[in-house]
Amino acid sequence: MEDKDKKNEFLFEKVNYKILLIGLGVIALGFILMSGGGSEDPTVFNEDIFNFRRIRLAPTTVLIGFGITIYAILKNPKKA
């Protein structure tokens, strides 16, 4: 009887999965912010690859997303 109860139990709670999805969305947003800035002609240099959005904002957003996902994994809702 106890084996059936163990089968239906998830690894995380519902709150953990919500936080995890938010973190994955933030990571995806960071990678979207990093995209673009290329040049149509490979012999022409485009300064847009060095703007604030691609150098500072996007990597920071990705790191924040990783932090959120780590928090979602480590959060124990049964504790408090």
PETAFEN-V160108 format. One record per residue. SS is DSSP state (h for helix, s for strand, l for the rest). PHI is phi in whole degrees, 0 to 359 (none if undefined). OMEGA is omega as a letter, one per 30 degrees, with the letter a starting at -180 (none if undefined). Layout:
{{SS PHI OMEGA} {SS PHI OMEGA}}
This chain:
{{l none a} {h 290 l} {h 296 l} {h 294 l} {h 294 l} {h 291 a} {h 295 a} {l 275 a} {l 272 l} {l 277 a} {l 290 a} {l 241 l} {l 275 a} {h 298 l} {h 297 l} {h 298 a} {h 294 l} {h 296 l} {h 296 l} {h 297 l} {h 294 l} {h 297 l} {h 298 l} {h 295 l} {h 295 l} {h 293 l} {h 297 l} {h 298 l} {h 299 l} {h 298 l} {h 290 l} {h 294 l} {h 296 l} {h 285 a} {l 286 l} {l 87 l} {l 87 l} {l 280 a} {l 248 l} {l 291 l} {l 257 a} {l 293 l} {l 273 a} {l 256 l} {l 277 l} {l 247 a} {h 290 a} {h 295 l} {h 288 a} {h 254 l} {l 278 a} {h 302 a} {h 298 a} {h 275 a} {h 267 a} {h 248 a} {h 291 a} {h 296 l} {h 297 l} {h 296 l} {h 297 l} {h 296 l} {h 295 l} {h 296 l} {h 298 l} {h 296 l} {h 298 l} {h 295 l} {h 292 l} {h 295 l} {h 299 a} {h 296 l} {h 287 a} {h 276 a} {l 294 l} {l 246 a} {l 290 a} {l 284 a} {l 286 a} {l 206 none}}
